[in-house]
Amino acid sequence: MKKRTQKSQVIERYLVPAALFVLNFCAVHVIYAYSTNSWISLWHLIALTAVLVALTFALALKNSGFLVCSITAYLLILTYWW
């Protein structure tokens, strides 16, 4: 049996659940923006969609740097355009 490394434990215990939590909010945000046409500008919609794709790929790859960057990107977009 392989012993888990400290890095993989951090990814599995903290980063993946946090990314799933943020991905849910991001998906609802994107669906709401597309359905109500309430986005501020076209760049806002492009940024939201890009972050949704980045979060999805980060979860698929389970890369810690990519997970942290994509979570941070969504939080920045959320605070900037709030």
N, C-alpha and C positions, 0 to 999 in steps of 0.2 A: 504494500500500500504506500502510495506517495504521500509525503508530508507536505501540507500546504505551506506556502510561503506567506510571510507577513503582508506582502503587497497584494496577493490574491485575496487574502482575507479582508483587507480594507476595501477592495473593489467590490467583493460580493456582499459584504455586510453594510457598507455605507454608501458607496457611490452608485451602485445599481438601483437600490430603493429610492435614493434621492432623484436620480435621473428619471425613474418611472413616475414619481410624483410630479416632477416638473413637466414631463412629457404629457401627462394628462391635462394639466393646465394649458400647455401650449396647443394641444390638439383642439381643445374647446375654444381657445382664443382664435385660432385659425378658422375653425368652422363658423364661429360667430362673425368674424370679419368678412368672410366670403358671403355668408347668407344675408347679412344686413347692409352690406356696402358701407359700413361705418368706419372704415379705415381712414386714416388721416391723409395718406398719400400712397402712391403706388409703391414707393420704396419701403414703406411700412409693411405692406402686404408681402413684398418680396423677401424682406428680412424675416418676417414671421415664418414664412414657408421654408426658407433656408434653414432656420434654426430647428424647425420641426424635422426636417430631413437629417440635419446633423445629429440631433438627439437620437433619432432612430438608428442611424449608422453607428453612433457611439455605443448604444446598447447592444447592437449586434456584434460589434468588435470587442467590447469590454476593455477598451483601452483607457487607462486612468486619466491620461492627459486630455484625451478627446472628450471624455465624460465631463471633466471639470470645465474645460473650455466651452462646451456646448451649454452646460447648465448656466455658467456665468454669462454667456451671450444672451440667453433668453431673459435672465434677470435684468441685464442692462437694457435690453429692448423694452421690457415691461416697465422699468422705471423711467426710461427716457420718453416714451410715448404715452405715459399714463395721463 
